[in-house]
Amino acid sequence: MSRAAKATLIGSIIFTTATVWGVHFLQQWESDRMYDGVLRDDARRKEKLR
């Protein structure tokens, strides 16, 4: 394998890994933020019932 081919392969592997990790991170972050909304809604409901 030529040096250019190796560099391209390594670059594409790094790019793909970073993209998959980034998407996973953003999905987890978004899920956590949505759950925070559920907790806030529950707290508001408890305050209204008092």
N, C-alpha and C positions, 0 to 999 in steps of 0.2 A: 504494500500500500504506500502511495506517495505521501510526502509530508503534507501537502495541501489537502489530500483526502482525509488524513488523520485529523488535521486541524478542523476541517469541516464537520467530521463526525463528532469530535469532542465538543465543538461549539453547539451543534444541534442537540446533543444530549444534555448539555448544561442548560440551554434555552428551554427545552422541553421540561426538564426537571423543575426549573424555576417557575415555569408557567403553571404546571400542575400544582406545585406547592402554593403558589400565589392564589390560585382559584380556591384551593382547599381552605387556606387561611381566610380569604374573604367570605366564603360560605359559613365558616365557623363563627366569624365575627358578626355577620349579619344575623345568624341564628341566635347568638347571645343577645344582641340588641333587641330582637323581637321578643325574646323571653323576658327581658327587662321590662318591656311594655306590659306583658301579662302581670308581672309582679306589681307594677304601678297601678294597674287597673284593680287588682285584688285589694291593694291598700286603700284605694279610693272607695271601693264598695264597702269595706269595713268601716271607714269613716262615716259614710252615709247612713249606715245602720245604727250608729250610736245615737 
